[in-house]
Amino acid sequence: MSAVDRLAPLLSVPLPSDTGGPFLDLVEGHPGSRGRIQDLWESVGGAGVYDLVLASGERVRDRLPGPPRGLLRDFYAVDRRLELSGGETVLDLACGQGTHTRRLAAAAGPSGLVVGADLSAPMLRRAARAVPADNTVFVRADAMDLPLRDGTVDALCCSLCLHLVPDLDTALAQIARVLRPGGRVALAVPSHGPGPTRWATEVFGRVGQMRVFRRGELADALVRHGFGRVVTRWESVMQIVDATAPAAATPPG
Ligand SMILES: C[S@@+](CC[C@H](N)C(=O)[O-])C[C@H]1O[C@@H](n2cnc3c(N)ncnc32)[C@H](O)[C@@H]1O
């Protein structure tokens, strides 16, 4: 059975009639500008630049003597926080050009299913070229309104997206909704720099029209949404946090 056939019963929206392209488009039209940085990621040039930056980072990491350390290690390993053993249904939310999707597809194995979801068509085209795995399907979808049925996902990776959504609580409620109770989530978000470097991240956030998280802000939001075992693995200019989905989707309290 193809990955698209396996995805179909998990969808909360009808499967598009054309399933032959690099991704399934499950968003009607365009939601409008979500800020300068997101406008960039939705452009062909921006997707290309991001791809180049990440590939360069991977090359630097691979050439460093000894095992990679710090952010370079932890950012590229966000997906490993899910501790997949094989056979899981995994959502790579905001998959971009597929850096994490590739490793998730390998870890989920042939009996697993990986759904790479993103709002940007240029990113999705790149991801589909980079990850030709049989167990993977790419969809254009919005983190604000995920086109999946409740409790259909075992594990969810969402790296560098939650700073771009118009409402964090809505996106976290959607993540909690699609995860099965106890399912794992691994998240990365940009964070304010420590001490005197904070002015730089303030300016970056304002110019880019995106959120920059305060210390502990993402972990606190996850707790409000009923997530358990919330652990912050890294906190500098990025927060890398993993957690376990609530027993039942809880409205924030
Ligand atoms: C910086 S890239 C990160 C890509 C990848 N996750 C990574 O860590 O390398 C941010 C991605 O988030 C996507 N994105 C932003 N808002 C989104 C939303 N509401 N729903 C789905 N994807 C979104 C963008 O289109 C972009 O591809």
The ligand as an SDF file (V2000), in Angstrom:
LIG
                    3D

 27 29  0  0  0  0  0  0  0  0999 V2000
   12.9000   27.6300    9.3250 C   0  0  0  0  0  0  0  0  0  0  0  0
   11.9390   26.4870    8.4190 S   0  0  0  0  0  0  0  0  0  0  0  0
   12.1950   25.0120    9.4010 C   0  0  0  0  0  0  0  0  0  0  0  0
   12.1660   23.7630    8.5710 C   0  0  0  0  0  0  0  0  0  0  0  0
   12.5430   22.4790    9.3230 C   0  0  0  0  0  0  0  0  0  0  0  0
   11.5320   22.1060   10.2770 N   0  0  0  0  0  0  0  0  0  0  0  0
   13.8810   22.6110   10.0100 C   0  0  0  0  0  0  0  0  0  0  0  0
   13.9430   22.6020   11.2230 O   0  0  0  0  0  0  0  0  0  0  0  0
   14.8900   22.7100    9.2940 O   0  0  0  0  0  0  0  0  0  0  0  0
   10.3040   26.9730    8.9490 C   0  0  0  0  0  0  0  0  0  0  0  0
    9.2170   26.2420    8.1930 C   0  0  0  0  0  0  0  0  0  0  0  0
    7.9820   26.4150    8.8910 O   0  0  0  0  0  0  0  0  0  0  0  0
    6.9650   26.4700    7.9120 C   0  0  0  0  0  0  0  0  0  0  0  0
    5.7620   27.0450    8.5180 N   0  0  0  0  0  0  0  0  0  0  0  0
    5.6160   28.2470    9.0790 C   0  0  0  0  0  0  0  0  0  0  0  0
    4.3440   28.4210    9.5290 N   0  0  0  0  0  0  0  0  0  0  0  0
    3.6980   27.2570    9.2550 C   0  0  0  0  0  0  0  0  0  0  0  0
    2.3680   26.8200    9.4730 C   0  0  0  0  0  0  0  0  0  0  0  0
    1.4570   27.6020   10.0650 N   0  0  0  0  0  0  0  0  0  0  0  0
    2.0310   25.5800    9.0770 N   0  0  0  0  0  0  0  0  0  0  0  0
    2.9420   24.7740    8.4660 C   0  0  0  0  0  0  0  0  0  0  0  0
    4.2140   25.1530    8.2150 N   0  0  0  0  0  0  0  0  0  0  0  0
    4.5940   26.3790    8.6080 C   0  0  0  0  0  0  0  0  0  0  0  0
    7.5970   27.3430    6.8450 C   0  0  0  0  0  0  0  0  0  0  0  0
    6.9110   27.2760    5.6370 O   0  0  0  0  0  0  0  0  0  0  0  0
    8.9990   26.7970    6.8020 C   0  0  0  0  0  0  0  0  0  0  0  0
    9.1590   25.7690    5.8590 O   0  0  0  0  0  0  0  0  0  0  0  0
  1  2  1  0
  2  3  1  0
  2 10  1  0
  3  4  1  0
  4  5  1  0
  5  6  1  0
  5  7  1  0
  7  8  2  0
  7  9  1  0
 10 11  1  0
 11 12  1  0
 11 26  1  0
 12 13  1  0
 13 14  1  0
 13 24  1  0
 14 15  1  0
 14 23  1  0
 15 16  2  0
 16 17  1  0
 17 18  1  0
 17 23  2  0
 18 19  1  0
 18 20  2  0
 20 21  1  0
 21 22  2  0
 22 23  1  0
 24 25  1  0
 24 26  1  0
 26 27  1  0
M  CHG  2   2   1   9  -1
M  END
$$$$
